[in-house]
């Protein structure tokens, strides 16, 4: 079953329309007496998660045996109680009152005691799913809390995504509440394919792996996939299986979230919003704009508020630095023991390049204009600009000069009308 608004992409859904979709997809009787777990994204995704949470609570909570929330962190740091309240658009008083019976959990990807292995995707299947790129057994682990419930409701937005093509659907299970083995595997799979060949494409090898893992989670699942316009309005809400809801939402996302430009730019100022508080997530400001940077051009991640590379992975990133894919592939014995998810992040931020005769040549320059000191930027193989030396207004309205300003980067994908040869054009 799929349910969606009849509104065109330019029209925002009303609260009444949202309530109708939820009532149709998730009637009270479908949850009566059941333990229900909501899986929601952290605060690095723009979406009215609170609207869906509160509407579902009004719709079914009084009939359920339990109505709880698990934050799909992936490998992001845990959210504070205040941050969870903000994500769900509730006050501390409301949390103690109206939502006093709701338990809130942060996913713990690095806590083996909190995970359950539910099976292995065998090497032969991996070879088929990845078009022969890999042939290895991949264990599948997931937060074992999932199995304390009769029904799982997945709530989250769909955007173009650098690892899987389009986010959403089963991706809120893997990596959202998954374990490190499959997480590291498919992130590196995406890196081997490269960001420009993955992002904004629907049926990628990574999506096939994620959906295969999702099918192994033997719990009743219902997904609410949102499409959120750049002005933060909800323009699409799709309900159904994680696969079906995502398939419909990604079609609309492709229309709403992709901007095509007639020519590449020599300089791109990619401004990170406050919801990206470390380079681990602010890297999206590169991923979504790499396709429109000219050969030899520069992409500047402008984020004076960022002072961390990564709270969780910073030490490892400082060891390996930021490099193109081939830098790692051609020195695999040196790097294969590092977490593959860290290597994938490294290549996505650094972008397309080559490594020949021990010389790395990247297609573009990636520069940080953040609160991270110059010495730290140079150490990790990224450029540095003093953020105080940059006035974003100076970059505005200069596209004819080859200069692009993106005031809120990270969710809208920019592509060229005619893809270049390096991106498969």
C-alpha positions in Angstrom: 0.0 0.0 0.0 1.3 3.5 -0.9 -0.4 6.7 0.0 0.6 10.2 -1.2 -0.7 13.7 -1.4 -2.5 14.8 -4.5 -0.8 18.2 -4.3 1.7 19.2 -7.0 5.3 19.5 -5.8 5.0 23.3 -5.4 2.2 23.0 -2.9 2.8 22.2 0.8 0.7 19.6 2.5 -1.6 20.8 5.2 -1.8 19.2 8.7 -5.2 17.8 7.8 -3.8 16.1 4.7 -0.9 14.6 6.7 -3.4 13.3 9.3 -5.5 11.7 6.5 -2.5 10.0 5.0 -1.5 8.7 8.4 -5.0 7.6 9.4 -5.3 5.6 6.1 -1.9 4.0 6.3 -1.8 3.3 10.0 -5.4 2.8 11.4 -5.8 2.4 15.1 -6.8 -1.2 14.8 -3.5 -2.1 13.1 -1.6 -1.1 16.2 -4.1 -2.0 19.0 -2.3 -3.7 21.9 1.0 -3.8 20.0 4.4 -2.5 21.0 5.3 0.1 18.4 8.7 1.6 17.7 9.3 4.8 15.7 12.6 5.1 14.0 13.4 8.7 13.2 16.5 10.6 11.9 18.8 12.8 14.0 18.9 16.6 13.5 21.2 16.4 10.4 18.1 16.1 8.1 15.6 18.8 7.4 12.1 17.5 7.8 9.0 18.0 9.9 9.6 14.9 11.9 7.8 16.4 14.8 4.6 16.7 12.8 4.6 13.0 11.9 5.5 12.0 15.4 2.8 14.0 17.0 0.2 13.0 14.5 1.0 9.3 14.9 0.9 9.7 18.7 -2.6 11.2 18.5 -3.7 8.6 16.1 -2.5 5.3 17.7 -0.6 5.8 21.0 -3.6 5.4 23.3 -4.3 2.0 21.7 -0.8 0.7 21.8 1.0 -1.3 24.5 4.1 0.8 23.9 4.9 3.8 21.7 8.6 4.5 21.7 11.3 6.3 19.6 14.7 5.2 18.4 17.0 7.8 16.9 18.6 6.5 13.7 22.1 8.0 14.3 24.2 5.8 12.1 27.6 6.6 13.5 26.7 10.1 14.5 27.1 11.2 18.2 24.2 10.5 20.5 21.6 13.3 20.9 20.9 15.0 24.2 17.4 15.0 25.6 17.1 18.7 24.6 18.2 17.9 21.0 15.6 15.0 20.8 12.9 17.4 22.0 13.9 19.8 19.3 14.0 17.1 16.7 10.4 16.1 17.6 9.2 19.6 18.0 8.1 19.2 21.6 8.9 21.0 24.8 10.5 19.6 27.9 7.1 20.0 29.7 5.3 18.2 26.9 7.8 15.4 27.1 7.1 14.9 30.8 3.3 15.3 30.3 1.7 14.4 27.0 4.6 12.1 26.0 5.5 10.9 29.5 4.9 7.2 28.5 7.2 7.4 25.5 10.7 6.1 25.8 13.5 7.7 23.7 16.6 5.7 22.7 19.8 6.7 20.9 21.2 4.1 18.6 24.6 2.7 19.7 26.3 1.5 16.6 29.6 0.7 18.4 28.1 -1.2 21.3 28.2 -4.9 20.5 25.9 -5.7 23.4 23.2 -3.6 21.8 23.3 -5.3 18.4 22.0 -8.5 17.0 23.3 -10.4 14.0 20.3 -11.4 11.9 22.2 -13.2 9.2 24.8 -13.0 6.5 24.5 -11.9 2.9 26.6 -14.5 1.1 29.4 -13.7 -1.2 27.6 -14.9 -4.3 24.6 -12.6 -3.6 27.0 -9.7 -2.9 28.6 -10.3 -6.2 25.3 -10.2 -8.0 24.0 -7.1 -6.0 27.2 -5.1 -6.7 27.6 -6.1 -10.3 30.7 -8.0 -9.5 32.6 -5.3 -7.7 32.8 -7.3 -4.4 32.4 -11.0 -3.6 32.5 -11.5 0.2 30.2 -12.5 3.0 28.6 -9.5 4.7 27.2 -10.0 8.2 24.1 -8.0 9.0 23.7 -6.5 12.5 20.9 -4.3 13.8 20.0 -2.7 17.1 18.3 -5.5 19.0 15.7 -3.1 20.4 13.9 -3.5 17.1 12.9 -7.0 18.1 11.3 -5.9 21.4 8.4 -4.5 19.3 5.6 -5.8 17.1 5.7 -3.0 14.6 8.4 -0.6 13.4 7.4 2.8 11.9 10.2 4.4 9.9 9.9 8.2 9.5 12.3 10.3 7.5 12.9 12.5 4.5 14.3 11.4 1.1 17.1 13.4 -0.5 19.8 12.7 -3.1 22.5 10.8 -1.3 26.2 10.3 -2.0 26.4 6.7 -0.8 23.1 5.1 -1.7 21.7 7.4 -4.5 18.7 8.7 -2.6 18.3 8.5 1.1 15.3 7.1 3.0 13.4 3.8 3.2 15.6 1.0 4.5 18.5 3.4 4.9 17.0 4.4 8.2 17.7 0.8 9.2 21.1 0.5 7.6 23.1 2.5 8.6 20.5 4.3 10.7 20.2 1.6 13.4 22.6 -1.0 11.9 26.0 -2.3 13.1 29.5 -1.5 11.8 30.1 -4.6 9.6 27.4 -3.9 6.9 27.7 -0.2 7.5 31.4 -0.1 6.6 30.9 -2.5 3.7 28.3 -0.5 1.8 29.8 2.9 2.4 33.1 1.6 0.8 31.0 0.1 -2.0 29.6 3.6 -2.7 33.0 5.1 -2.6 34.4 2.6 -5.1 31.5 3.5 -7.4 32.3 7.2 -6.6 29.9 10.0 -5.5 29.2 11.4 -9.0 28.2 8.0 -10.3 25.9 7.3 -7.3 24.3 10.5 -6.1 20.9 11.2 -7.5 20.6 7.8 -9.2 17.9 5.5 -8.0 18.8 1.9 -8.4 22.4 1.8 -7.3 24.4 -1.3 -6.1 24.3 0.2 -2.6 20.5 0.6 -2.6 20.3 -3.1 -3.6 22.4 -4.1 -0.7 20.5 -1.9 1.8 17.2 -3.3 0.6 18.5 -6.9 0.8 19.5 -6.2 4.4 16.2 -4.6 5.2 14.3 -7.6 4.0 16.2 -9.7 6.6 14.6 -7.7 9.5 11.7 -9.9 10.3 9.5 -7.3 12.0 6.3 -5.7 10.6 7.5 -2.4 9.0 5.6 0.7 7.8 7.5 3.6 6.3 6.5 7.3 6.1 8.8 8.8 3.5 8.8 12.6 3.3 9.9 15.0 0.5 10.8 18.4 1.9 11.2 21.5 -0.4 14.1 23.9 0.0 11.8 26.3 1.9 11.3 23.4 4.5 7.7 22.8 3.5 6.4 19.2 3.2 5.5 18.6 -0.4 5.2 14.9 -0.4 4.3 12.1 2.1 4.4 8.5 1.0 3.4 5.6 3.2 3.9 1.9 2.6 6.7 -0.7 2.8 10.2 0.8 3.1 10.8 -0.2 -0.5 7.6 1.1 -1.9 7.3 4.4 0.0 11.0 5.2 -0.8 10.5 4.3 -4.5 7.7 6.9 -4.8 9.4 9.5 -2.7 12.7 9.3 -4.6 10.8 10.0 -7.8 9.5 13.3 -6.4 12.9 14.0 -4.7 14.5 13.9 -8.1 12.2 16.7 -9.3 12.4 18.8 -6.1 16.0 18.4 -5.0 18.1 18.5 -8.2 19.2 21.8 -9.8 20.8 21.7 -13.2 23.3 24.3 -14.4 24.4 25.0 -18.0 28.1 25.3 -17.2 30.6 24.4 -14.5 32.0 26.9 -12.0 35.6 27.7 -11.2 34.7 28.7 -7.6 31.9 27.4 -5.4 31.2 28.8 -2.0 29.2 26.0 -0.3 27.7 27.3 3.0 27.1 24.7 5.7 23.9 25.3 7.8 24.1 25.0 11.6 22.7 21.5 11.6 26.1 20.4 10.3 28.4 20.8 13.3 31.4 18.7 12.1 33.0 17.9 8.8 31.7 14.4 9.0 28.3 15.7 8.1 29.3 19.0 6.5 31.0 16.9 3.8 27.5 16.9 2.2 28.4 20.5 1.1 31.0 18.9 -1.2 29.0 15.8 -2.2 26.0 17.8 -3.5 28.2 20.3 -5.5 31.1 18.3 -6.8 29.4 17.7 -10.1 29.3 21.4 -11.0 32.8 22.4 -10.1 35.1 22.9 -13.1 38.3 20.9 -13.6 40.9 22.6 -11.5 38.3 24.6 -9.7 37.8 25.2 -6.0 35.0 24.2 -3.7 35.0 26.1 -0.3 33.1 24.6 2.6 32.2 27.8 4.5 31.2 27.0 8.1 32.7 29.3 10.7 30.7 27.5 13.4 32.5 24.1 12.8 35.5 23.2 14.9 35.5 19.4 14.7 36.5 17.1 11.9 34.4 14.3 13.6 33.7 13.7 17.3 33.4 9.9 16.6 36.0 9.4 13.8 38.3 12.4 14.1 41.4 10.5 15.2 41.2 8.0 12.3 40.6 10.8 9.7 43.6 12.6 11.0 45.6 9.4 10.4 44.5 8.7 6.9 43.6 12.3 5.7 41.3 13.1 2.8 42.2 11.4 -0.5 40.7 10.3 -3.8 39.5 6.7 -4.2 42.5 5.5 -6.1 44.9 6.7 -3.4 43.4 3.9 -1.2 42.7 1.3 -3.8 46.3 1.3 -5.1 47.7 1.1 -1.6 45.1 -1.3 -0.2 47.4 -3.4 2.0 48.3 -0.2 3.8 44.7 1.0 4.4 42.5 -2.1 4.4 42.4 -2.5 8.2 41.0 1.0 8.7 37.2 1.2 9.0 35.9 1.3 5.4 33.3 3.8 6.3 36.0 6.3 7.3 37.9 5.6 4.0 34.6 6.2 2.1 34.0 9.5 3.9 37.6 10.6 3.0 37.1 9.9 -0.7 33.7 11.6 -0.9 35.0 14.8 0.6 38.2 14.8 -1.5 36.4 13.9 -4.7 37.4 12.4 -8.0 41.2 12.0 -8.7 44.0 9.7 -9.7 47.0 8.1 -8.0 49.9 7.2 -10.3 53.6 6.7 -9.5 52.8 7.7 -5.9 51.5 11.0 -7.0 47.9 12.0 -6.2 46.1 14.4 -8.6 42.6 15.4 -7.6 40.2 17.0 -10.0 39.4 20.0 -7.8 40.7 21.7 -4.7 38.6 21.3 -1.6 39.1 24.1 1.0 37.8 24.5 4.5 36.8 27.9 5.8 35.8 26.8 9.3 37.0 27.1 12.8 39.5 24.2 12.2 43.0 25.7 12.3 45.1 25.9 9.1 47.7 23.4 10.3 45.0 20.8 11.0 43.5 21.4 7.5 46.9 20.9 5.8 47.5 17.8 7.8 44.4 16.1 6.5 45.1 17.2 2.9 42.6 19.9 2.6 43.0 23.6 1.8 42.4 26.4 4.3 40.9 29.8 4.2 40.3 32.1 7.1 36.5 32.3 7.4 36.9 35.9 8.6 38.3 36.8 5.2 35.2 35.6 3.4 32.0 37.6 2.9 29.4 35.3 1.3 27.7 38.3 -0.3 30.8 38.9 -2.4 30.1 35.6 -4.1 26.4 36.3 -4.9 25.1 36.9 -8.4 28.3 36.0 -10.2 27.4 32.8 -12.0 28.3 34.4 -15.4 31.8 34.9 -13.9 32.1 31.2 -13.0 31.4 31.8 -9.3 28.5 30.0 -7.5 27.2 30.8 -4.0 25.0 28.2 -2.3 23.7 29.8 0.9 22.4 26.5 2.4 24.3 23.6 1.0 24.0 19.9 1.7 20.6 18.8 0.6 20.0 20.2 -2.9 22.0 18.3 -5.5 23.6 20.4 -8.3 24.3 18.8 -11.6 25.3 19.9 -15.1 22.7 19.8 -17.9 25.3 17.9 -19.9 27.3 15.5 -17.6 31.1 15.8 -18.2 33.1 12.8 -19.4 34.6 12.2 -15.9 31.0 11.7 -14.6 30.0 9.3 -17.3 28.8 12.0 -19.8 
